[in-house]
Amino acid sequence: MINVTRLNHKIFTVNSDLIEMMEETPDTVITLTGGNKFVVLESVEVLIERVIEFRRRCHPIIKLEERLNI
């Protein structure tokens, strides 16, 4: 789950496993697998980093491999 910000600056949480597509048009639009779309303030690059960080927290073995430079 990642936090994102609507254009009205309200924060909500999205299940990152359900993200099908993200695009900047120029606003960032997140499309979920069910077809729901959300326009958010964050860039696609920032959202990708949040998804990566969330998955690292869920799978701590990734952190161990990074420390060992595997």
PyMOL commands that set and color helices and strands:
alter all, ss='L'
color gray80, all
select helices_A, chain A and resi 16-18+44-58+61-68
alter helices_A, ss='H'
color red, helices_A
select strands_A, chain A and resi 2-5+11-14+19-24+28-32+37-40
alter strands_A, ss='S'
color yellow, strands_A
deselect
rebuild
show_as cartoon
